Amino acid sequence: MPISVTHIDTACMLLEIDGLRLLTDPVFDAPGKWYHHGFGAWSKKTGMPALTVEQIGNIDVLLLSHHQHKDNFDEAGRKVADKIPMILSTPAAQKAMPRIQGLAPWETITVYTPNKNKLRITAVPAQHHPSWMPSFLSGPVTGFIIECPEPELKCIYISGDTVFFRGMHVINHRFPKIDIAFFHVGSAQFRYLSGWGRFTMHSNDLLLAAQLFEPAQIIPIHQHGWSHFKENKTIAQKVLQKYPEASERILWLKSGIRVFL
């Protein structure tokens, strides 16, 4: 079953699985604007999407990790979502936008590719805040597991915006064989509000996740494009070079370039 990915911006990427076109966390605004993400958290968009909405074309399914933060769902991204027939996200997102189908943790939906092959998409937990911070301040987030059963089982994990947390051990127990893992990194921080508390993984978290899941391919995304990201690819590469067993499996995507997995 052919699988390809095209990174667009931040956590926005186009996944093509056996002809089915899935988009994640759509952000298509131009750089330069400041955005309020809630509870006094502001940041500036600094990156330009590698592809335009017109270049991407029609999308079958939108996988939205959460609706409440602009770096995962900006103004242009919301307009894109209006044209997508199926949107999967959190139950909270469904309350805010009734067109969305909210999936509780471990809830599974089955979709079919144009070639009539079955894909199972399961919502999995994510923790988008430091452990000492109440969860309501950042709001609910979901990750996704995509299982491609035919011709042989292939399992894709999309972490969503999360730090490394205990729930990942539960995900690993339920899905012990991950072939491709997309991890949201970037060490997102708002230091004037919450000090050094992280809202997404940094390189050490990425290493822990890689060692836990042991995926054949490790693909970091969500590491550039906004001022609240405190760790970029260059910093992460320096840390990960010390651990060749993980770094040899990492694929750094070049935005706008389609890669077959």
Protein Blocks (a to p, Z undefined) as FASTA:
>chain_A
ZZddddfbhjbccddeehiacdehiafbdehiacdebjhiacddfbdcfbdfklnopafb
dcdfbfkbmklocfklmmmmmmpmbdcddfklmmmmmmbccddehiacddddfkopacdd
dddddddbdfkbcfklnopadddddddfbfbdcddddebjadddfklmmmmmmmmbcfbd
cddehipacfklnojacfbdcfklmmmmmmmnopabdcdehibhiakbcbdfklmmmmmm
mmmmlmmmpccddehiacdZZ
